[in-house]
């Protein structure tokens, strides 16, 4: 046998150890490349601060950047001057509250009439200005949706000022008009600087300017200064149904205010896209978000504007503008001229003037009164930084969305097929990551919402200091998102990897590091899945706000594909680049940061009037709504950012900081150091002297209720009138009044006359003839001289009804037909009446009983009536004087003045 050379033997024997050493050396090299997966905590904090600062800067520039107010000299004859418009606001607010039927409203009408007569005298010699002081006849307004759905809104003797401006020598201009509308009247609790003297002032200045430019128009412009809007949109309805010029209107623009000052933005447009497309091309400072339109039409925002009448009753398309700063002062004493920021009226005025000049001169103004359009052709619109407005039709948007969806589906399917089982597991765990983030974020934030009523005297302790919501809701929401993602991150680290398909021998350290890096990437890609799902659902349900899903999906996907090259099984993943995050969020933050912050701020301000029927909703509900909205925003927008935190050295510090911020915020609330309400941000209350005349003996008491969540124990104790508070004291006349209130002991009959007490009596009661066996009951109503009342009709008993305004035979009968149950009421239909000083106070109501109704089974009254007077009795005066300064009377169309009489008619009477 041949012997091997010793050196060869030695070399052969050393081969295994050499191979093992080479593998170890390779692993060491790979370890050095991949082991340092933790990024600097300072870097993460820097990026976080950059994103927060950028979001706030976008918000301030988009909503706080107002134009410089112009004087009359600077604006010139054909320009818009805020200084001149503010003079009108000052004059109108000096009249004080001017609701329908008040002397102050007559003074306000006289002022506006004098101003438009001045416009007529100074108009261009080639321009016709027609002024009409219009007094409406009786009418009934029945809307199919929104706040007044199912109610019958009856009106009589309400006055408006209508101004038509058109060129003298354009024969067809009078037959094609653009309507610009707002209301002069206010609720009884405020002088209404924002709502809506600011809008009336803008219209007066616009009328002056247009009267100098309309000689070049091809269409006319009608300015409608209406009254009765606060009583159920009656002014707009009476113009549309009774005024002869209404048939010439082709386009409607409504000016409103949900607060005082700031930018006036479009929050409703359409249904035809023609108006919003022309506005986008003409406006100097365009402002508007379809997100507000989606929320408003969905009923989330409990309000209504005249634009609803123009769409529903007249079939018109157009635009609806609103001031939305300081929403907490809406319908309270704090709706003051001081809150209207300089530049607010200039912003709306210049936008409207440019729009009117464009459409007034257009030969493309739709000639048909009804602008028919399919839902697929509706416009999607949003502004970018208040300088550019993007408008595109939904049919184009749908095609774009479908294209993106198909491409995204193809990419994900191919990715799963190429990656095999590990990639499929990763996709599932990615979905789990954002689902857990949502669940934990909402849960943590809502938990704080439930804690607040236990540690604070008010369920909404942050009303006066909205920035407190950062510590109360934003911090726990972020903490919840991190916790949810952390669980998914842990699962992703343990899943089988698809980065080692060639069975390379890897050290435990390297294997763990690779798992972390791959988990980080899948958490980032979870954002794609989240927004992809929202894009699919939004497109299916044709929501205009779905464009946000596209904005938050495409740029991050583009950045990821551009900067993070496709990783094959041979190439190991690396930490995500910070540049990927910055590029991903640049466009989404630019487009949506301002809108998200504004929406959250508006929602917080609306908590002042959150409970439409005091006591009708749980005290914690307002907090929960705010908490869920904020947690939703956090979960949606931070999905990409939080993917970077799990490999950050600052993770523990961030969690600790969030816990400390939340704890300190709760401690601050518990200490009461920052009051929930101040003189600038008041609590909305109603103080009403109620006289219940429905029984054999009259009952008289003071009712103190609040539209702001929370009980009134503290306030009742401070007033010292012997109030007892609770749900057992509810004044529930078909939910006309509070379901929870503080009620005083019975008072003497002081402050009203017997003639004020309403009367319901049956004047005729007979059976139908022939096959019609229905019982017909004619009821005479005397409302005690009040021109404002609400009547409930039991629709469990009554099938049809008619109302005759007045008792004379020649008086008009209204509302012939079937009455629907009012929304939210248990079997009752509401008739709400308002009118001017000459409105009738006697009515005849004919009720047609349903067949087969047995009297013995009917326990409740068939009619319930409440009449309201703007009169302060000595008892109410005493309560108002002792009411804390952080409280304010709150006015709305279904709430009483300071004196209310109740009456009812039993079915068996």
C-alpha positions in Angstrom: 0.0 0.0 0.0 1.3 3.3 -1.0 1.8 5.7 1.9 0.5 9.3 1.6 2.9 12.1 2.1 2.8 13.4 5.6 2.2 17.0 4.4 -0.8 15.7 2.3 -2.1 13.9 5.3 -1.8 16.9 7.4 -3.5 19.1 4.8 -6.3 16.6 4.4 -6.8 16.4 8.1 -7.0 20.1 8.4 -9.6 20.7 5.7 -12.7 20.3 7.9 -11.4 22.7 10.4 -10.4 25.1 7.6 -13.9 25.0 6.1 -15.5 25.5 9.5 -13.2 28.4 10.1 -14.1 29.9 6.8 -17.8 29.7 7.6 -17.2 31.3 10.9 -15.2 34.0 9.2 -18.1 34.6 6.8 -20.6 34.8 9.6 -18.4 37.2 11.4 -18.3 39.4 8.4 -22.0 39.2 7.9 -22.5 39.8 11.7 -20.5 43.0 11.4 -22.6 44.1 8.5 -26.0 43.3 10.0 -25.5 43.2 13.7 -25.9 47.0 14.3 -29.7 47.1 13.5 -30.6 49.7 16.1 -30.8 53.2 14.8 -30.0 56.2 17.0 -32.8 57.3 19.3 -31.8 60.9 18.7 -32.4 60.4 15.0 -35.8 59.0 15.6 -36.7 61.9 17.9 -35.4 64.4 15.3 -37.6 62.8 12.6 -40.6 62.8 14.9 -40.1 66.5 15.8 -39.7 67.3 12.1 -43.0 65.6 11.2 -44.9 67.3 14.1 -43.5 70.7 13.1 -44.3 70.2 9.5 -47.9 69.1 10.2 -48.4 72.2 12.4 -46.8 74.4 9.8 -49.1 73.0 7.1 -52.2 73.6 9.3 -51.2 77.2 10.2 -50.5 78.1 6.5 -53.6 76.4 5.3 -56.1 77.7 7.8 -54.4 80.6 9.5 -52.8 82.5 6.6 -55.4 85.3 5.9 -55.1 88.1 3.3 -54.5 91.7 4.4 -57.8 93.6 4.9 -58.3 96.4 2.3 -59.8 99.8 2.8 -62.3 101.2 0.5 -59.7 103.3 -1.2 -57.3 100.3 -1.7 -60.1 98.1 -3.0 -61.5 100.7 -5.4 -65.0 100.7 -6.8 -64.8 97.2 -8.2 -62.8 95.5 -5.4 -63.8 94.1 -2.0 -63.0 96.0 1.2 -63.1 94.2 4.5 -62.9 97.5 6.3 -66.2 98.6 4.8 -67.8 95.1 5.4 -66.8 95.2 9.1 -68.8 98.5 9.4 -71.9 96.5 8.5 -71.0 93.8 11.1 -70.6 96.4 13.8 -74.0 98.0 12.9 -75.9 94.7 12.8 -74.4 93.4 16.1 -75.4 96.7 17.9 -79.0 95.7 17.5 -78.3 92.7 19.9 -80.0 89.4 19.4 -82.6 89.7 16.6 -84.6 86.5 16.2 -87.8 86.2 14.1 -90.7 88.4 15.4 -88.4 90.7 17.4 -88.2 94.5 17.1 -84.4 94.2 16.7 -84.9 92.1 13.6 -87.0 94.9 12.1 -84.2 97.3 12.8 -81.7 95.0 11.2 -83.9 94.7 8.1 -84.3 98.4 7.9 -80.5 98.8 8.0 -79.9 96.3 5.2 -82.7 97.8 3.1 -81.1 101.2 3.4 -77.7 99.9 2.4 -79.0 98.1 -0.7 -80.9 101.2 -1.7 -77.5 103.0 -1.5 -76.1 100.3 -3.8 -78.9 101.0 -6.2 -78.2 104.7 -6.3 -74.5 104.4 -6.8 -74.5 101.5 -9.4 -72.9 101.7 -12.8 -75.1 103.5 -15.3 -75.3 100.4 -17.5 -76.4 98.2 -14.6 -79.9 97.6 -13.3 -80.4 97.1 -9.6 -83.8 95.9 -8.5 -84.7 95.9 -4.8 -87.6 93.9 -3.4 -88.8 93.9 0.3 -90.5 90.5 0.2 -93.0 89.4 2.8 -93.9 85.7 2.5 -97.3 84.0 2.8 -97.8 81.0 5.0 -96.0 77.9 3.9 -94.8 74.5 5.0 -91.3 73.2 4.6 -90.8 69.4 4.8 -87.3 68.1 4.2 -86.4 64.5 3.4 -83.0 64.5 5.2 -80.8 66.1 7.8 -81.6 67.8 11.1 -85.2 68.5 10.2 -86.1 65.1 8.6 -89.7 64.1 9.2 -90.7 67.4 10.7 -93.2 69.9 9.3 -91.7 73.4 9.4 -94.6 75.9 9.1 -94.0 79.7 8.7 -96.0 82.9 8.2 -95.1 86.5 7.8 -91.4 86.3 7.4 -89.6 89.2 5.6 -86.6 89.2 3.2 -84.7 91.7 1.2 -84.0 90.5 -2.4 -81.6 92.4 -4.7 -81.2 91.6 -8.4 -78.2 93.0 -10.3 -77.9 92.6 -14.0 -76.8 94.4 -17.2 -79.3 96.7 -18.8 -78.7 95.6 -22.4 -78.4 91.8 -22.1 -81.9 90.6 -22.8 -81.5 87.1 -21.4 -79.6 88.0 -18.2 -82.8 88.3 -16.1 -83.8 84.7 -17.0 -80.5 83.2 -15.8 -79.4 84.1 -12.3 -76.8 83.1 -9.7 -78.3 83.2 -6.2 -76.1 84.3 -3.3 -77.9 83.8 0.0 -77.5 84.3 3.8 -79.7 85.1 6.8 -80.1 88.2 8.9 -81.9 86.7 11.8 -80.1 85.3 14.9 -81.0 83.0 17.8 -82.3 84.7 20.9 -79.0 84.2 22.8 -76.5 86.1 20.7 -76.0 89.2 18.6 -74.6 86.8 15.9 -71.4 88.6 14.7 -70.2 85.4 13.1 -73.6 83.7 12.5 -74.4 85.4 10.4 -73.8 89.2 10.4 -70.4 88.5 8.9 -72.0 86.8 5.9 -74.6 89.5 5.4 -71.8 92.1 5.6 -69.8 90.3 2.9 -72.9 90.2 0.7 -73.5 93.9 1.1 -70.0 94.7 0.0 -70.2 92.2 -2.8 -73.4 93.8 -4.0 -71.7 97.2 -4.1 -68.8 95.8 -6.1 -70.9 93.7 -8.5 -73.1 96.7 -9.2 -70.0 98.4 -10.7 -69.0 95.4 -12.9 -72.3 93.8 -14.0 -72.5 95.8 -17.2 -70.3 93.1 -18.8 -72.3 90.2 -17.4 -74.4 87.8 -19.4 -76.3 86.6 -16.3 -77.8 88.3 -13.3 -76.9 88.0 -9.7 -79.6 87.8 -7.0 -78.6 88.6 -3.4 -81.1 87.1 -0.9 -81.0 88.5 2.7 -83.5 86.2 4.3 -84.9 85.7 7.8 -86.3 82.5 9.4 -83.2 80.4 8.8 -82.7 79.8 12.5 -86.3 78.5 12.7 -85.9 75.7 10.2 -84.5 77.1 6.9 -87.9 78.8 6.3 -86.5 81.9 4.6 -84.9 80.0 1.8 -88.0 77.8 1.4 -90.3 80.8 1.2 -88.1 82.4 -1.5 -87.8 79.3 -3.6 -91.6 78.5 -3.4 -93.1 82.0 -3.5 -90.9 84.6 -5.1 -91.2 85.1 -8.9 -87.4 85.5 -9.3 -86.8 82.0 -8.0 -87.6 80.4 -11.3 -84.7 82.2 -12.9 -82.1 80.8 -10.5 -79.6 78.4 -12.1 -77.0 78.2 -9.4 -77.1 78.7 -5.6 -74.4 79.9 -3.3 -75.0 79.9 0.5 -72.9 81.7 3.0 -72.9 80.4 6.6 -70.9 80.3 9.8 -70.3 77.5 12.3 -68.3 79.9 14.5 -66.7 83.3 14.1 -64.0 84.3 11.6 -61.1 82.4 10.0 -61.2 81.1 6.5 -64.6 80.6 4.9 -64.3 77.2 3.3 -66.5 75.2 1.0 -68.0 72.2 2.9 -70.7 71.3 0.4 -70.7 71.4 -3.4 -72.7 70.0 -6.2 -74.4 67.8 -7.1 -73.1 69.1 -10.5 -69.4 69.8 -10.6 -69.8 72.9 -12.7 -69.7 75.4 -9.8 -66.8 73.9 -7.9 -64.7 73.6 -11.1 -65.3 77.3 -11.9 -64.6 78.3 -8.3 -61.3 76.5 -8.4 -60.3 78.3 -11.6 -61.4 81.7 -10.3 -60.7 81.9 -6.5 -57.6 83.8 -5.3 -57.5 81.9 -2.0 -59.4 78.7 -2.6 -60.4 76.7 0.5 -62.5 73.6 0.8 -62.4 69.9 1.7 -64.8 67.2 0.5 -64.1 65.5 3.8 -66.4 68.1 5.5 -69.1 67.4 2.9 -69.0 63.6 3.6 -69.3 64.2 7.3 -72.1 66.8 6.9 -74.2 64.7 4.6 -73.7 61.6 6.7 -75.5 63.3 9.7 -72.4 63.2 11.9 -72.6 67.0 12.2 -76.0 67.8 13.6 -76.8 71.0 11.7 -78.4 72.3 8.5 -78.1 75.2 6.1 -80.2 76.9 3.5 -78.2 75.0 0.9 -80.3 71.9 1.8 -83.4 73.7 0.6 -81.8 74.8 -2.6 -80.8 71.2 -3.4 -83.8 69.3 -2.1 -86.7 71.7 -2.9 -85.3 73.7 -5.9 -83.1 71.0 -7.4 -80.2 73.5 -7.7 -76.5 72.8 -7.6 -74.0 75.2 -6.1 -71.6 75.9 -3.2 -72.0 76.1 0.5 -69.4 78.2 2.5 -68.9 78.4 6.2 -66.6 80.2 8.7 -65.4 77.5 11.0 -63.0 79.1 13.5 -64.1 79.3 17.2 -66.8 76.7 16.8 -67.3 76.7 20.6 -69.0 80.2 20.5 -71.7 79.1 18.0 -75.1 80.3 19.2 -73.7 81.6 22.5 -73.1 85.1 23.9 -69.5 84.8 22.8 -70.3 85.1 19.1 -68.7 88.5 19.2 -67.1 90.8 16.6 -63.8 90.7 18.5 -63.3 87.1 17.4 -63.4 87.8 13.7 -59.8 87.7 12.7 -58.5 90.5 10.4 -58.6 89.1 6.9 -61.5 86.7 7.4 -64.0 88.7 5.5 -61.4 89.7 2.9 -60.7 86.0 2.2 -64.4 85.2 1.6 -65.1 88.4 -0.2 -62.2 88.2 -2.7 -63.0 84.5 -3.4 -66.7 85.2 -4.0 -66.1 88.3 -6.1 -63.7 86.5 -8.4 -66.2 83.6 -8.7 -69.2 85.9 -9.4 -67.2 87.8 -12.1 -66.4 84.5 -13.8 -69.8 82.9 -13.7 -71.7 86.2 -14.2 -69.8 86.6 -17.5 -70.1 83.0 -18.5 -72.2 81.8 -21.5 -71.9 78.2 -20.2 -74.1 78.8 -17.1 -76.5 75.8 -17.2 -79.9 76.9 -18.6 -81.9 74.2 -16.8 -82.9 74.9 -13.3 -82.3 71.4 -12.2 -78.7 70.3 -12.8 -79.0 66.6 -13.2 -75.9 64.6 -12.5 -75.1 61.0 -11.7 -73.2 60.2 -8.5 -70.4 58.9 -10.5 -69.9 62.3 -12.1 -69.8 64.2 -8.8 -66.8 66.3 -8.0 -64.0 65.5 -5.6 -62.2 68.6 -4.3 -59.6 69.7 -1.8 -57.3 72.6 -1.4 -53.5 72.5 -0.9 -52.2 75.1 1.6 -55.1 77.4 0.7 -53.5 78.3 -2.6 -54.4 75.6 -5.0 -57.7 73.7 -5.3 -57.7 70.2 -6.8 -61.0 69.2 -8.5 -61.7 66.1 -10.5 -64.9 64.2 -11.3 -65.6 61.0 -9.5 -65.8 58.9 -12.7 -62.2 59.8 -13.4 -61.3 59.2 -9.8 -63.0 55.8 -9.9 -61.0 54.7 -13.0 -57.8 55.9 -11.3 -58.6 54.1 -8.1 -59.5 50.9 -9.9 -56.2 51.1 -11.8 -54.3 51.4 -8.6 -56.2 48.6 -7.0 -55.6 46.2 -9.8 -51.9 47.1 -9.9 -51.6 46.7 -6.1 -53.4 43.4 -6.1 -51.1 42.1 -8.9 -48.0 43.2 -7.0 -49.1 41.6 -3.8 -50.3 38.3 -5.5 -46.9 38.0 -7.3 -45.0 38.8 -4.1 -46.9 36.1 -2.2 -46.4 33.6 -5.0 -42.7 34.3 -5.4 -42.1 34.4 -1.6 -44.0 31.2 -1.0 -45.3 30.2 2.4 -43.1 32.6 4.4 -44.3 35.6 2.4 -47.9 34.6 2.9 -47.4 34.4 6.6 -45.7 37.8 6.5 -48.7 39.4 4.7 -51.1 37.9 7.3 -49.0 39.2 10.2 -48.8 42.6 8.5 -52.5 42.8 8.5 -52.5 41.7 12.1 -50.1 44.6 12.9 -52.4 47.4 11.9 -55.4 45.7 13.2 -53.8 45.4 16.6 -52.5 48.9 16.4 -56.1 50.2 15.8 -57.6 48.1 18.6 -55.0 49.1 21.2 -55.0 52.7 20.1 -58.7 53.1 20.3 -58.9 51.1 23.6 -56.2 53.2 25.3 -57.7 56.4 24.2 -61.3 55.4 25.1 -60.1 54.2 28.5 -59.0 57.8 29.3 -62.3 59.1 28.0 -64.2 56.9 30.6 -61.8 58.0 33.3 -62.3 61.7 32.8 -65.9 62.0 34.3 -64.6 60.2 37.4 -61.8 62.6 38.1 -63.2 65.9 36.8 -66.3 68.0 37.6 -67.0 68.0 33.8 -66.9 65.2 31.3 -65.2 67.6 28.8 -62.5 69.2 31.0 -60.5 70.2 27.9 -63.2 72.3 26.3 -61.4 75.6 27.0 -57.9 74.2 26.4 -58.1 71.9 23.3 -54.3 71.3 23.4 -54.9 69.2 26.5 -56.3 66.5 24.2 -52.6 65.8 23.1 -51.9 64.4 26.6 -55.3 63.0 27.2 -56.0 61.3 23.9 -53.1 61.6 21.5 -50.5 60.2 23.9 -52.5 57.1 24.9 -53.5 56.6 21.2 -49.8 56.6 20.2 -48.9 54.3 23.1 -51.7 51.9 22.0 -50.4 51.9 18.4 -46.9 51.1 19.6 -48.2 48.3 21.8 -50.2 46.8 19.0 -47.4 47.0 16.6 -45.0 45.6 19.2 -47.0 42.4 19.4 -47.1 42.0 15.7 -43.3 42.8 15.5 -42.7 39.9 18.0 -44.7 37.5 15.9 -42.9 38.6 12.7 -39.5 38.0 14.3 -40.5 34.4 15.1 -42.0 33.5 11.7 -40.1 31.4 9.2 -37.8 33.5 7.1 -37.7 33.5 3.3 -34.2 35.2 3.3 -32.3 31.9 3.6 -33.6 29.8 0.9 -30.1 28.5 0.0 -29.8 27.0 3.5 -26.7 29.1 4.5 -25.4 28.4 8.0 -26.1 31.5 10.0 -25.1 32.4 13.5 -27.9 32.9 16.0 -27.1 36.6 16.3 -27.2 37.1 12.5 -30.4 35.1 12.3 -32.1 37.3 14.9 -30.9 40.5 13.3 -32.2 39.4 9.9 -35.6 38.6 11.5 -35.7 42.1 13.1 -34.9 43.8 9.8 -37.4 41.8 7.9 -40.1 42.4 10.5 -39.4 46.2 10.3 -40.0 46.1 6.5 -43.2 44.2 6.8 -44.5 46.6 9.4 -43.8 49.4 7.0 -45.6 47.5 4.2 -48.5 47.0 6.6 -49.3 50.7 5.9 -49.8 49.8 2.2 -52.3 47.1 3.1 -54.2 49.4 5.5 -54.7 52.2 3.0 -55.3 49.7 0.2 -58.2 48.3 2.2 -59.6 51.7 2.8 -59.2 52.6 -0.8 -61.2 49.6 -1.9 -64.1 50.3 0.6 -64.1 54.0 -0.1 -64.2 53.5 -3.9 -67.0 50.9 -3.6 -69.1 53.2 -1.5 -68.2 56.2 -3.6 -66.9 58.4 -0.8 -65.3 61.6 -1.9 -62.7 61.5 0.9 -61.3 58.3 -0.5 -58.7 60.4 -2.3 -56.9 60.5 1.0 -56.3 56.7 0.9 -54.8 57.2 -2.5 -52.5 60.0 -1.2 -51.4 57.8 1.7 -50.8 54.7 -0.4 -49.0 55.8 -3.6 -46.2 58.1 -2.3 -45.0 55.6 0.3 -45.2 52.7 -2.2 -43.2 54.8 -4.7 -40.6 55.8 -2.1 -40.2 52.2 -0.9 -39.8 50.9 -4.5 -37.3 53.7 -5.3 -35.1 53.6 -2.3 -35.5 50.1 -1.0 -34.4 47.8 -3.9 -36.1 44.5 -4.2 -34.4 42.0 -1.8 -33.8 38.6 -3.3 -33.3 35.6 -1.0 -29.5 36.0 -1.5 -29.4 39.6 -0.5 -30.0 40.3 3.2 -32.3 43.1 4.3 -30.9 46.3 5.7 -32.5 48.9 8.1 -35.1 51.0 6.3 -33.6 54.4 5.2 -34.9 57.5 6.9 -35.1 59.1 3.5 -37.8 56.5 2.6 -39.9 57.7 5.5 -39.4 61.4 4.7 -40.3 61.0 1.0 -43.2 58.7 2.0 -44.8 61.3 4.3 -44.1 64.5 2.4 -47.1 64.5 0.1 -49.6 62.9 2.5 -48.8 65.5 5.2 -49.0 68.4 2.8 -52.4 67.3 1.5 -54.1 66.1 4.7 -52.4 67.4 7.9 -54.3 70.7 7.9 -57.6 69.0 7.4 -57.1 66.4 10.1 -56.1 69.0 12.7 -59.0 71.3 11.7 -61.5 68.4 11.9 -60.3 67.4 15.4 -60.4 71.1 16.6 -63.9 71.6 15.1 -65.1 68.4 16.8 -63.8 69.5 20.2 -65.5 72.9 19.8 -68.8 71.2 18.9 -68.8 69.4 22.3 -70.3 72.7 23.7 -73.5 71.8 21.9 -73.1 68.0 21.6 -76.3 67.0 23.4 -79.2 68.2 21.2 -81.7 67.0 23.7 -80.0 67.6 27.1 -79.7 64.3 29.0 -80.6 62.3 25.9 -77.0 60.9 25.5 -74.6 59.5 28.0 -72.2 61.9 29.6 -69.2 59.9 28.4 -70.3 59.8 24.7 -68.7 63.1 23.7 -65.4 62.1 25.1 -65.5 58.7 23.4 -66.3 60.3 20.0 -63.3 62.6 20.3 -61.1 59.8 21.6 -62.1 57.5 18.7 -61.6 60.2 16.1 -58.1 61.0 17.4 -57.1 57.4 17.8 -58.3 56.8 14.2 -56.1 59.6 12.9 -53.2 58.3 14.9 -53.6 54.8 13.7 -54.0 55.9 10.1 -51.2 58.4 9.9 -48.5 56.9 12.1 -48.5 53.4 10.6 -45.3 54.2 8.6 -43.5 56.2 11.3 -44.0 53.6 14.0 -42.4 50.9 11.9 -39.1 52.6 12.6 -39.5 52.7 16.4 -39.0 49.0 17.1 -35.3 49.1 16.0 -34.8 52.4 17.7 -32.8 52.9 20.9 -35.5 55.4 21.9 -38.4 52.9 22.1 -38.3 52.6 25.9 -37.8 56.3 26.3 -40.8 57.1 24.1 -43.1 54.7 25.9 -42.0 56.2 29.2 -42.5 59.7 28.0 -46.0 58.9 26.7 -47.0 57.4 30.0 -45.7 60.4 31.9 -47.5 62.9 29.6 -50.8 61.0 29.9 -50.4 60.7 33.7 -49.5 64.4 34.1 -52.5 65.4 31.9 -54.9 63.3 34.0 -53.3 64.8 37.2 -53.8 68.3 35.8 -57.5 67.5 35.1 -58.0 66.1 38.5 -56.5 69.1 40.2 -58.9 71.5 38.5 -56.0 73.9 37.8 -57.3 74.5 34.3 -61.1 75.1 34.3 -63.2 73.3 31.8 -65.1 76.4 30.9 -64.2 80.1 30.9 -65.9 83.3 29.9 -64.4 82.8 26.4 -65.4 79.2 26.1 -68.7 78.9 27.9 -71.0 76.0 28.8 -74.3 76.0 26.8 -77.3 76.1 29.1 -81.0 77.0 28.9 -83.0 78.6 31.7 -86.7 78.3 31.0 -89.7 79.2 33.1 -92.0 76.3 32.3 -95.8 76.6 32.9 -97.4 73.2 32.5 -101.1 73.8 31.8 -101.9 70.3 30.6 -103.3 69.1 33.9 -106.2 70.3 35.9 -103.9 72.5 37.9 -101.1 74.6 36.4 -97.6 73.7 37.5 -94.9 76.4 37.3 -91.2 75.8 37.7 -87.7 76.9 36.4 -85.9 74.3 34.2 -82.1 74.5 34.0 -80.6 72.2 31.3 -77.4 72.0 29.3 -76.4 71.0 25.8 -72.9 70.5 27.0 -72.2 67.0 28.4 -72.3 66.7 32.2 -74.7 67.3 35.1 -75.5 70.7 36.5 -75.0 70.0 40.2 -72.3 72.6 40.7 -74.2 75.3 38.8 -77.4 74.6 40.7 -75.7 74.8 44.0 -74.1 78.2 43.1 -77.5 79.6 41.9 -79.1 78.7 45.3 -82.7 78.5 44.1 -83.5 75.1 45.6 -82.9 73.2 42.4 -83.2 69.4 42.3 -81.3 67.7 39.5 -81.8 64.4 37.8 -83.5 62.5 35.0 -86.7 62.3 37.1 -87.1 66.0 36.4 -87.3 65.7 32.7 -89.6 67.9 30.7 -90.3 65.5 27.9 -92.9 66.8 25.6 -92.1 64.7 22.6 -88.4 65.3 23.4 -88.9 69.0 22.9 -87.0 69.8 26.1 -84.5 68.3 28.5 -84.4 64.6 29.5 -82.2 65.6 32.3 -82.5 69.0 34.0 -82.5 70.8 37.3 -85.9 71.9 38.4 -86.8 74.5 41.0 -89.7 74.3 43.4 -93.1 75.5 42.2 -93.2 79.3 41.8 -96.1 81.7 42.1 -97.8 82.7 38.9 -95.7 85.8 38.2 -94.5 87.0 34.9 -97.3 86.0 32.5 -100.9 86.7 31.7 -103.7 84.1 31.6 -104.1 85.0 27.9 -100.6 83.6 27.2 -101.6 80.1 28.2 -102.2 78.0 25.0 -105.6 76.3 24.5 -106.4 73.1 22.7 -110.1 72.2 22.3 -112.2 69.9 20.1 -114.6 71.9 17.9 -115.8 69.0 15.8 -115.7 65.3 16.3 -117.4 62.9 13.9 -117.1 59.7 11.9 -116.3 59.5 8.2 -119.1 58.6 5.7 -119.5 55.6 3.6 -116.6 53.1 3.6 -114.4 55.6 5.4 -114.9 54.8 9.1 -112.1 57.0 10.3 -112.8 59.5 13.1 -112.3 63.1 12.1 -111.3 65.5 14.9 -111.1 69.2 14.3 -109.1 70.9 17.0 -108.9 74.6 17.6 -105.5 75.9 18.7 -104.9 79.2 20.4 -101.2 79.8 21.1 -101.6 82.6 23.6 -100.2 85.3 21.3 -97.0 83.4 20.6 -95.6 83.3 17.1 -93.4 80.4 17.9 -94.7 76.9 18.9 -94.1 73.2 18.5 -96.9 70.7 18.3 -96.6 66.9 18.7 -99.1 64.6 16.9 -99.4 61.0 18.0 -98.9 59.1 14.8 -99.9 55.8 16.5 -103.4 57.2 16.4 -103.5 59.7 13.6 -103.1 58.8 9.9 -103.5 62.1 8.1 -103.8 65.7 9.2 -104.3 69.2 7.8 -103.5 72.6 9.4 -105.4 75.7 8.7 -103.5 78.9 9.5 -106.2 81.1 11.1 -109.8 80.3 11.9 -111.6 82.0 9.0 -113.1 80.0 6.2 -111.0 81.7 3.6 -107.7 80.9 5.4 -105.3 78.5 3.7 -105.1 74.8 4.6 -101.6 73.4 4.7 -99.9 70.0 4.9 -102.7 67.9 3.4 -101.3 64.3 3.4 -99.7 61.7 5.5 -97.5 62.8 8.4 -94.3 60.9 9.1 -92.8 60.3 12.5 -90.1 62.8 13.2 -86.7 61.4 13.4 -85.7 60.2 16.9 -89.2 60.4 18.3 -91.3 57.6 19.6 -94.4 57.7 17.4 -94.7 61.5 17.3 -94.7 63.9 14.4 -93.6 67.4 15.0 -95.0 70.6 13.6 -92.8 73.6 14.2 -94.2 77.1 13.6 -92.5 80.5 13.5 -93.7 83.8 12.2 -93.4 87.5 12.3 -95.3 90.0 14.3 -98.4 89.7 12.0 -98.4 85.9 12.1 -101.7 84.3 13.2 -102.0 82.9 16.7 -105.1 80.8 16.0 -105.2 77.6 14.0 -107.5 74.7 13.1 -106.0 71.2 13.0 -108.0 68.4 11.4 -106.9 64.9 12.5 -107.9 61.7 10.7 -107.8 58.7 13.0 -106.3 55.4 11.9 -108.8 52.6 11.4 -109.3 50.1 14.2 -107.8 52.2 17.0 -109.5 51.5 20.3 -109.7 54.4 22.7 -109.3 52.4 25.8 -105.9 51.3 24.8 -104.6 54.8 24.2 -103.2 56.2 27.4 -101.1 59.1 26.2 -102.5 62.4 24.7 -103.1 62.7 21.0 -101.6 66.3 20.9 -98.8 68.0 22.9 -98.2 71.7 22.4 -95.4 74.0 23.6 -95.5 77.8 23.0 -92.4 80.0 23.5 -92.1 83.6 24.5 -89.0 85.8 24.5 -89.9 87.1 27.9 -87.9 87.0 31.1 -90.0 86.5 34.3 -88.7 87.6 37.7 -87.8 84.0 38.6 -85.7 83.6 35.4 -84.1 87.0 35.9 -82.9 85.9 39.3 -81.4 82.7 38.0 -79.7 84.4 35.1 -78.1 86.9 37.5 -76.7 84.1 39.6 -75.7 81.9 36.7 -71.9 81.4 36.6 -70.1 83.6 34.1 -68.8 80.6 32.3 -72.4 79.7 31.3 -74.4 81.1 28.4 -77.9 80.6 27.1 -77.8 78.5 23.9 -80.2 79.0 21.0 -81.4 76.6 18.5 -84.5 76.1 16.4 -86.1 73.5 18.7 -85.2 75.1 22.0 -87.4 77.5 23.8 -86.9 81.1 24.8 -87.0 81.9 28.5 -90.7 81.3 28.9 -92.6 78.2 27.7 -96.2 77.0 28.1 -97.1 73.3 27.8 -100.5 72.0 27.0 -101.9 68.7 25.8 -105.2 67.2 24.5 -106.1 63.7 25.8 -107.3 61.3 23.1 -110.6 60.7 25.0 -111.4 64.3 25.4 
